[in-house]
Every structure is written in C-alpha cells, then in structure tokens.
Amino acid sequence: MRYSTPLLATVVAALAISPALAEQVYYGSRAGMTATVLSKTGIGTENAVIQVEHTPEDAKGFCVEYNLDNSMACVRRTLAEVKVEPTVYANCKTMMWTDLGGERYAILGRRTSDTYADFDVRRISSGEILDGSSASGYPTAMAMFNALCPGIAD
C-alpha cells in the first residue's frame, strides 16, 4: 500500500503531539500528578530549562489514577486548584534546580548514612535536608533534577 506524502506528514505530526505519547514530569508523589513537557533546552548544562503545561489530560490522569473519579468536574477542579510553574531550571554544574512548585533545591553530595536517599538534598527555602521519603518530597525533587540533568545523580 502506498501513502501520499501529505497524508504521511499529517499522521506523523499528529503522533508527535499526541497526549498519549507526550513526555511528562511529576509535580508530586501521588499517582497522576504530572505536567506535560512542552520544550527542553540546555539539558545537562548550566542552563537546563524545561517548559511544561498542566493540561486537561494531566488533570484527568490525576482524577482517574488517584481520586478514582472519571468526571469532568474533577478535571475542572484539579485544573483550578493545581498551579504548576510553567518553567523549571537547573544548573547541572552546581547541582541546583527548581521544581514545578517553585521550590529550589541543591544536592550537597552523596549521602553516607544508611537511608532511603542516595544524596543529601537541601530545600533552599527551609534549609531542610530531605530524608529520602515520599513525605519529604525527595523522589519528586530528584526526578525533576534527573530530567534536567540526566546522568549526574542516577
């Protein structure tokens, strides 16, 4: 079967922007707490940037996966209540970054004590060292760092 070039280009373009295939990053530790990546620049550098949007599809994922609520009312409520920063940044050299909640973090070094965390991570606003648990936000913070600076703290 032969396809015309315009038809093939349309199909490829549709697949490229399909929400089901879109890359997502997490803003929290609960199922479905995601935002869709719009663009990435400078990944792995001193000027790593990811731009995101919290889409209706992201909100639907949270509603269905976490709240077990398949309603549009849940999607509208989630979009109204959940505010994510549209841009996150990192300096992969200094190992400092921001998350989708606007928090700033810094990796201080490899953790030497026997805990859940591989690295000592400081939340800049409070000075707190995250303990590695979900409650501290460590997995979400490190996932964002690894999205911005892959291969540094895997």
Protein Blocks (a to p, Z undefined) as FASTA:
>chain_A
ZZdfklmmmmmmmmmmgmklpccddfbfbehiacddfbdchihiakdccdddddfklmmm
mmmmmnopabfklmmmmmmmmccdfbdcddfknopacdfkopacddfbdcfbdcfbfbdc
ddfknopacehiaknommmmmmmmmmmmghklZZ
